[in-house]
């Protein structure tokens, strides 16, 4: 019996193909594992960022809650200063308190001449003037405060706007009154028309009145 001899070149080619296939498979697995690792790393990084943001927000909210309780004290200091009572050692303590709060991130706002922003200012007085072209704060009843860029109390102010705004408001009010008067007039006209038709129907058929009298009996 004769055995066929394997061609050395064929054996080498087959071995190379097998190694090549294994290398391709390993390369694909490596790429897949690398992708998984990158995804997990990105998810972990996002998780850490979210945790850090939540922790920072919790700290800011806690500080803001404490500082909010002190705003009434600052209001008292503002009133004392307005009456000329904030002097001497009392003023030194007040300055240290306000300075410490501002270092923590408290920012007061609300001054005469500021542009009126309804998201941060509460207007309790309103007037008009030909000297302004937009709504401007002209008096401050109570300052507003923000902490770390977050509004914690709106400023209470008086506002002055252009005279055109008052004209628009008056025009709208007059227009509303005219519309109401027209509605009332229309209702009265419809009532008069209904009464007139009823009277005409009665006059056109005298038996209606007679029948009505018999029914009453």
Secondary structure, DSSP 8 states (H G I E B T S, - for coil): -------HHHHHHHHHHHHHHHHHHHHHHHHHHHHHHHHHHHHHHHHHHHHHHHHHHHHHHHHHHHHHHHHHHHHHHHHHHHTT---HHHHHHHHHHHHHHHHHTEEEE--TT-B--TTTEEEEEEEE-TT-SS-EEEEEEE-EEEETTEEEE-EEEEEEE-HHHHHHHHHHHHHHHHHHHHHHHHHHHHHHHHHHHHHHHHHH-HHHHHHHHHHH-
